[in-house]
């Protein structure tokens, strides 16, 4: 278990739901990854990221899919890509990432409560 945090710590994270609008191979990445563009709607818009999800997903399966992401981290350079968000997921028993997403259709840009 990690250090306990307060509700105020949690509220500092802006976790939103977005829809993947573009997913493509990222051959320059050190570990296999995709370059993603995720639409969070009017207030936030489309943001770029990379994700090491190549084992469980194909790029064409990702487009249109809802995902959850932290949208208020500072941008981070990942090779030639400036990652603007952190797409969230969980490791399976083999360490492969499974994306975190709502299990029903919800409006993009919605904040995690």
Secondary structure as GFF3:
##gff-version 3
##sequence-region A 1 113
A	DSSP	alpha_helix	7	12	.	.	.	ID=ss1
A	DSSP	beta_strand	15	25	.	.	.	ID=ss2
A	DSSP	beta_strand	34	39	.	.	.	ID=ss3
A	DSSP	beta_strand	46	51	.	.	.	ID=ss4
A	DSSP	alpha_helix	59	62	.	.	.	ID=ss5
A	DSSP	beta_strand	66	70	.	.	.	ID=ss6
A	DSSP	beta_strand	76	78	.	.	.	ID=ss7
A	DSSP	beta_strand	81	83	.	.	.	ID=ss8
A	DSSP	beta_strand	86	87	.	.	.	ID=ss9
A	DSSP	beta_strand	89	91	.	.	.	ID=ss10
A	DSSP	beta_strand	97	99	.	.	.	ID=ss11
###
